[in-house]
């Protein structure tokens, strides 16, 4: 189980299945662990917005597991993404 650092609750993405669009823009406490939980249950993500979050290149590798479904990925302002 992954606990969200934002609220201390089980990450919503770990409970939700088959999400297609998520918008975490500005959630600066969102980490690679959160993305790991998101991808584990949601292999058909189409639109992922992660501007100004604390993700790194590791999260981008995890998102690549969604395969050809991912059509939009926003990571502007993520300082740990090279």
Beta strands, then each sheet from edge to edge (+ up, - down):
strand 1: 21-23
strand 2: 47-49
strand 3: 72-74
sheet 1: 1+ 2+ 3+
end
